[in-house]
Amino acid sequence: MLDLTLRLLAWVLSICTPRPRGRHRLGTIPPLRFIPAPAPRFTERIDGSASPLVRPYVLDPAEHRRQRERRRALYLATLGIDVGPTHIHGVRVPAATR
């Protein structure tokens, strides 16, 4: 199939490109060579039962709530509203500096 594709491409290019004229023109088109694909590096099969069926992107409810709060804070920051944390390094931050 690759050989057929290459021959078709060579034919289309020969139609679309101008023929060289003069003393240095190309006499014949060299034959196309088939380049074999490299051999696969991995030959053993992977055992699916050895890996746990855990989806790492599934969040527990507490992490889901924290992620929702972070996304809400980022959205409000784009509107110019700062709803930053109430505690930074264990110290309560006044509302005026948030």
C-alpha positions in Angstrom: 0.0 0.0 0.0 2.9 2.4 0.8 4.4 1.6 -2.6 1.1 2.5 -4.3 0.8 5.7 -2.4 4.4 6.7 -3.2 3.8 6.0 -6.9 0.6 8.0 -6.9 2.3 10.9 -5.2 5.2 10.8 -7.7 2.8 10.8 -10.6 0.8 13.8 -9.2 4.1 15.7 -8.6 5.3 14.9 -12.1 2.1 16.4 -13.5 2.1 19.5 -11.2 5.8 20.5 -11.4 7.4 21.8 -14.6 9.7 19.6 -16.6 13.3 20.7 -16.5 14.7 21.7 -19.9 18.2 21.9 -21.2 21.4 19.9 -20.7 21.0 19.2 -17.0 17.5 17.7 -17.1 16.7 14.4 -15.3 16.8 11.5 -17.7 14.7 8.9 -15.9 13.0 8.8 -12.6 14.7 6.4 -10.2 12.6 3.5 -9.0 10.9 3.9 -5.7 12.2 1.7 -2.9 10.1 0.2 -0.2 11.5 0.9 3.3 10.4 -1.8 5.8 9.0 -0.7 9.1 11.2 -1.3 12.1 10.5 -4.4 14.2 8.4 -3.8 17.4 10.6 -3.3 20.5 8.1 -4.8 23.0 7.0 -8.3 22.4 5.6 -9.4 25.8 2.0 -8.8 26.7 1.0 -6.6 29.6 -1.0 -8.3 32.4 -4.1 -6.2 33.0 -5.0 -8.0 36.2 -1.8 -6.8 37.8 -2.7 -3.1 37.7 -5.3 -1.7 40.1 -8.6 -0.5 38.6 -8.4 2.9 40.2 -9.1 6.1 38.3 -6.7 8.7 39.8 -8.7 11.6 38.5 -11.8 10.7 40.6 -11.8 13.1 43.6 -13.2 12.5 47.1 -15.9 15.0 48.1 -13.6 17.2 50.3 -11.1 17.6 47.4 -13.9 18.2 45.0 -15.2 21.0 47.3 -11.7 22.6 47.6 -11.2 22.5 43.8 -14.6 24.1 43.3 -13.6 26.9 45.8 -10.3 27.5 44.0 -12.0 27.7 40.6 -14.6 30.1 42.0 -11.9 32.3 43.5 -10.0 32.3 40.2 -13.2 33.3 38.3 -14.0 36.1 40.7 -10.4 37.3 40.5 -10.9 37.8 36.8 -13.8 40.1 37.7 -11.7 42.1 40.2 -13.2 40.5 43.3 -10.7 39.1 45.8 -12.0 36.2 47.8 -8.7 35.0 49.0 -8.1 32.7 52.0 -9.2 33.8 55.5 -6.0 32.3 57.0 -2.5 32.5 55.6 0.2 30.5 57.4 -2.2 30.0 60.4 -2.8 33.7 60.9 -6.2 35.2 60.3 -6.2 37.8 57.5 -8.5 40.9 57.9 -11.2 41.3 55.3 -9.7 44.6 54.1 -6.4 43.0 52.9 -8.0 40.0 51.2 
